């Protein structure tokens, strides 16, 4: 592409065309294996089946007494059934005997075994009487017979309060399809079914370069002709939202050789260049990218973020894998806009997530008309007031505080001249 510094853009790429070109570049990274305890938030790269039944043994679902259900039939608080207490079993422990001695062979009718939640059901037992439906047996004068006998005050049916083998998960059943983003509970189910490792799509490594001789790092106080970097603060949070792994931010002087060095340095799948992407004399990033790689798009028919661009650097000189480079304007709102349209979409795709906007959407009527220009896509910050959508009065790409006041944004497609007052529009919510 031609050097546009101090000349301006002869042609701007339509947003539709730019996204088509981007989607051809941004494909999912190779899979890697991670322990199941690190799987939440990652995207499964292959189908996962259960390695074991859950549960893999019949177990008690209540604290109480394992019994032969038939032994409890007819019991009530007024006519309790007396059972001989034959032992005790707790989760993870073997059956132990009581004063009545542990039974030999399967549990027989008329007997009970104290049992804890999660403990294996003893052979011969087919139900569990909850602890609150049993009590120590007593003689006629009130003297306790415990621990040799209990009285059951409510009947239980076979299989009552018993977790059957494979009741939760059957061995060999499909737990996760390829492409699923694993939630914490998904990872928990995988672990319970005997899965120790999961193949997941690689996590995109993202490097942020902030260009400009006038830039101070976050935490500084503005002074003289220098300004404090806010773009990297926003970008780091957005990268984390989209599943990327952010590397330390690098601050780069307005010098072509330094920009080139930083574009090629380190190991990253994505490089975000904040600033230096427009048509000024110190905007070196586009020409440098064109020299060391491919500048696929520079200049998009959109507002804000018109000077946005992106391209790729292919493997070489010790680098493995394609490196996508995004040229994000230095003005804060333009930087946010360009990230949302292009870089965020690519980072999500690289990590196996859906490419589309991750924002929640609401539909509401416009409280006032919204004017746009044919042939240009507009990203309009809006407020929601009284159930209506109101565009913010400010249009400045450097007014970052407008995104704090805004509830979200409305995208006006290039084929539209805007929306009329009262027309329903879709709002991408910032929350």
Secondary structure, 3 states (H helix, E strand, C coil): CCCCCCCCCCCCECHHHHHHHHHHHCCCCCEEEEEHHHCCCCEECCCEECCCCECCCCEECCCEEEECHHHHCCCCCCCCEEEEEEEEECCCCCCECCCCCCCCCCCCCCEEEEECCCCECCCCCCEEEEHHHEEECECCCCCECCCCEEEECCCCCCCCCEECCCCCECCCCEEECCCCECCHHHHHHHHHCCCCEEEEECCCEEEEEEECCCEECCCCCCECCEEECCHHHHHHHHHHHCCCEECCCEEECCCHHHHHHHHHCCCCCEEEEECCCCCCCCCCHHHHHHHHCEEEEECECEECCCCCEEEEECCECCECCCEEEEEECCCHHHHHHHHHHHHHHHHHHHCCCCCCCCCCEEEEEECCCEECCCCCEEEEEEEEECCEEEECCCCCCCCCHHHHHCCEEEEECCCCCEECCCCEEEEEECC
